[in-house]
Amino acid sequence: MEIDYLIIGQGLAGSLLAWELIQRQKKVIVVDNNKENASLVAAGLINPVTGMRLVKSARVDALLPKAIEFYQQLSAYFQQTFYIEKPMLRILRNNKELVTCKKRLQNSDYQSYISEIIPSASLITTPFGILKQQKTGYLLTKPLLEDLKNYFVSIHAYIQAGIKYNDIALTPHLHWRNIRPKKIIFCEGYLACNNPWFSWLPFQLAKGEIISATTTQFIPQNILNYGHWFIPLNSHQFRTGATFDSVNLNLAPTKTAKETLLASLHQVYPGFSMPSTCAQQTGIRPTTLDKQPFIGNHPKHPELVIFNGFGAKGSLQIPWYCHCLADSLLYNLAIPQHSNILRYNQMLRQ
Ligand SMILES: Cc1cc2nc3c(=O)[nH]c(=O)nc-3n(C[C@H](O)[C@H](O)[C@H](O)COP(=O)(O)OP(=O)(O)OC[C@H]3O[C@@H](n4cnc5c(N)ncnc54)[C@H](O)[C@@H]3O)c2cc1C
């Protein structure tokens, strides 16, 4: 069977790219092993201004409108809301953050993302005040990926299988099983580290753990950010996370992560009655050395393409980069240099 693109991996990267290419009338098949999917664990948070230095994410002015447009298009198609826009309260943790925050409020570049510092909010403890952030929200990754999977199945564009690299033949023509794609696009998340064609790329993976719980208490309806984050899903259910561990790269939930996340929440929100039972999930983020995505053709085998490296910001970044990769595949437009894997090409030659 001849097709345009075989996409390996049905995480957020593979799913949104497949959707984009199908919208552009391309014949696509997505293959996934239904195993270690970071997107299903992710909180889907979109936060344009992050870190202790409250810096605007790179290219956010372009990435955010594209992400919102993309998720709205999917919502219209599936008749379901996937992106929940909600303001965020950033709880300032020390005087340095407060000073930085005041500086940012003077900066017109930040105007649409942050609005004011308030001294306190109901039940929240903070001696340094709270920054009100806007244009923040979260993506419901699980229902989105489920709907997309059902859609791919319905148009015969989905195969559940684990691809073994030895089963991919490059000659006399590219094929896997009876499928002859023009290109194979690898969207394998952190498992790309084992990919013989792309393992030379400098991934810097990071395990993350998240807690989901229900409480009898009415919970605050803003997203909270205090080093960790707290996302209210409804009046009694919430998620909190995420830990960041670049050493223990396994999927085992840890007691330490659970205690750290709950203690951190208790510190800013002492009146909160901690739930007795919590669900704990883990995943591994496909983070990269320079924090930029890994996109592009293999330097020696241009029929093999990678679309990966979205780190901790998949929900914000993937829609815009889907558009860039589709333009490159269809019209040969250049992939933005900062994300093109050719920036690391010399590593391959060493
Ligand atoms: C705890 C945690 C919290 C996070 N929170 C956020 C957040 O709040 N906001 C945000 O934007 N991002 C967040 N992220 C990051 C986000 O999850 C990633 O950016 C995004 O999920 C990456 O998507 P992906 O498609 O590249 O990888 P994945 O979602 O991991 O998908 C890869 C898929 O490929 C499949 N696969 C791999 N190899 C093969 C093979 N050989 N054959 C078949 N299938 C294969 C895997 O099984 C998997 O289904 C978080 C991540 C974690 C772990």
The ligand as an SDF file (V2000), in Angstrom:
LIG
                    3D

 53 58  0  0  0  0  0  0  0  0999 V2000
    4.5440   14.4670   34.3640 C   0  0  0  0  0  0  0  0  0  0  0  0
    4.5090   15.2970   33.1150 C   0  0  0  0  0  0  0  0  0  0  0  0
    3.8430   16.5000   33.1160 C   0  0  0  0  0  0  0  0  0  0  0  0
    3.7920   17.2740   31.9660 C   0  0  0  0  0  0  0  0  0  0  0  0
    3.1050   18.4270   31.9980 N   0  0  0  0  0  0  0  0  0  0  0  0
    3.0160   19.1730   30.8740 C   0  0  0  0  0  0  0  0  0  0  0  0
    2.2510   20.3600   30.8600 C   0  0  0  0  0  0  0  0  0  0  0  0
    1.6460   20.7380   31.8760 O   0  0  0  0  0  0  0  0  0  0  0  0
    2.1970   21.0640   29.7050 N   0  0  0  0  0  0  0  0  0  0  0  0
    2.8280   20.6490   28.5650 C   0  0  0  0  0  0  0  0  0  0  0  0
    2.7160   21.3120   27.5330 O   0  0  0  0  0  0  0  0  0  0  0  0
    3.5650   19.5240   28.5520 N   0  0  0  0  0  0  0  0  0  0  0  0
    3.6790   18.7890   29.6820 C   0  0  0  0  0  0  0  0  0  0  0  0
    4.4150   17.6460   29.6650 N   0  0  0  0  0  0  0  0  0  0  0  0
    5.2140   17.3430   28.4680 C   0  0  0  0  0  0  0  0  0  0  0  0
    4.3860   16.6980   27.4040 C   0  0  0  0  0  0  0  0  0  0  0  0
    3.8980   15.5080   27.9200 O   0  0  0  0  0  0  0  0  0  0  0  0
    5.2570   16.4180   26.1860 C   0  0  0  0  0  0  0  0  0  0  0  0
    5.7520   17.6200   25.6440 O   0  0  0  0  0  0  0  0  0  0  0  0
    4.4530   15.7250   25.1080 C   0  0  0  0  0  0  0  0  0  0  0  0
    3.6190   14.7690   25.6810 O   0  0  0  0  0  0  0  0  0  0  0  0
    5.3380   15.0340   24.1280 C   0  0  0  0  0  0  0  0  0  0  0  0
    4.5210   14.3350   23.2120 O   0  0  0  0  0  0  0  0  0  0  0  0
    5.1220   13.2890   22.2260 P   0  0  0  0  0  0  0  0  0  0  0  0
    4.0600   12.9380   21.2950 O   0  0  0  0  0  0  0  0  0  0  0  0
    6.4140   13.8130   21.6880 O   0  0  0  0  0  0  0  0  0  0  0  0
    5.5240   12.0250   23.1320 O   0  0  0  0  0  0  0  0  0  0  0  0
    4.5560   10.9180   23.8210 P   0  0  0  0  0  0  0  0  0  0  0  0
    3.3170   11.5370   24.3210 O   0  0  0  0  0  0  0  0  0  0  0  0
    5.3980   10.1900   24.8140 O   0  0  0  0  0  0  0  0  0  0  0  0
    4.1680    9.9830   22.6410 O   0  0  0  0  0  0  0  0  0  0  0  0
    5.0410    9.0690   22.0310 C   0  0  0  0  0  0  0  0  0  0  0  0
    4.2430    7.8440   21.5960 C   0  0  0  0  0  0  0  0  0  0  0  0
    5.0480    7.0500   20.7240 O   0  0  0  0  0  0  0  0  0  0  0  0
    4.8680    5.6980   21.0560 C   0  0  0  0  0  0  0  0  0  0  0  0
    6.0380    4.9490   20.5440 N   0  0  0  0  0  0  0  0  0  0  0  0
    7.3420    5.1520   20.8310 C   0  0  0  0  0  0  0  0  0  0  0  0
    8.1160    4.2810   20.1800 N   0  0  0  0  0  0  0  0  0  0  0  0
    7.2890    3.5180   19.4380 C   0  0  0  0  0  0  0  0  0  0  0  0
    7.4850    2.4360   18.5390 C   0  0  0  0  0  0  0  0  0  0  0  0
    8.7030    1.9570   18.2520 N   0  0  0  0  0  0  0  0  0  0  0  0
    6.4020    1.8550   17.9480 N   0  0  0  0  0  0  0  0  0  0  0  0
    5.1630    2.3180   18.2140 C   0  0  0  0  0  0  0  0  0  0  0  0
    4.9060    3.3440   19.0590 N   0  0  0  0  0  0  0  0  0  0  0  0
    5.9590    3.9260   19.6620 C   0  0  0  0  0  0  0  0  0  0  0  0
    4.7850    5.7400   22.5900 C   0  0  0  0  0  0  0  0  0  0  0  0
    4.2600    4.5690   23.1290 O   0  0  0  0  0  0  0  0  0  0  0  0
    3.8620    6.9420   22.7590 C   0  0  0  0  0  0  0  0  0  0  0  0
    2.5030    6.5560   22.6590 O   0  0  0  0  0  0  0  0  0  0  0  0
    4.4700   16.8440   30.7950 C   0  0  0  0  0  0  0  0  0  0  0  0
    5.1180   15.6110   30.7850 C   0  0  0  0  0  0  0  0  0  0  0  0
    5.1360   14.8340   31.9340 C   0  0  0  0  0  0  0  0  0  0  0  0
    5.8460   13.5110   31.8980 C   0  0  0  0  0  0  0  0  0  0  0  0
  1  2  1  0
  2  3  1  0
  2 52  2  0
  3  4  2  0
  4  5  1  0
  4 50  1  0
  5  6  2  0
  6  7  1  0
  6 13  1  0
  7  8  2  0
  7  9  1  0
  9 10  1  0
 10 11  2  0
 10 12  1  0
 12 13  2  0
 13 14  1  0
 14 15  1  0
 14 50  1  0
 15 16  1  0
 16 17  1  0
 16 18  1  0
 18 19  1  0
 18 20  1  0
 20 21  1  0
 20 22  1  0
 22 23  1  0
 23 24  1  0
 24 25  2  0
 24 26  1  0
 24 27  1  0
 27 28  1  0
 28 29  2  0
 28 30  1  0
 28 31  1  0
 31 32  1  0
 32 33  1  0
 33 34  1  0
 33 48  1  0
 34 35  1  0
 35 36  1  0
 35 46  1  0
 36 37  1  0
 36 45  1  0
 37 38  2  0
 38 39  1  0
 39 40  1  0
 39 45  2  0
 40 41  1  0
 40 42  2  0
 42 43  1  0
 43 44  2  0
 44 45  1  0
 46 47  1  0
 46 48  1  0
 48 49  1  0
 50 51  2  0
 51 52  1  0
 52 53  1  0
M  END
$$$$
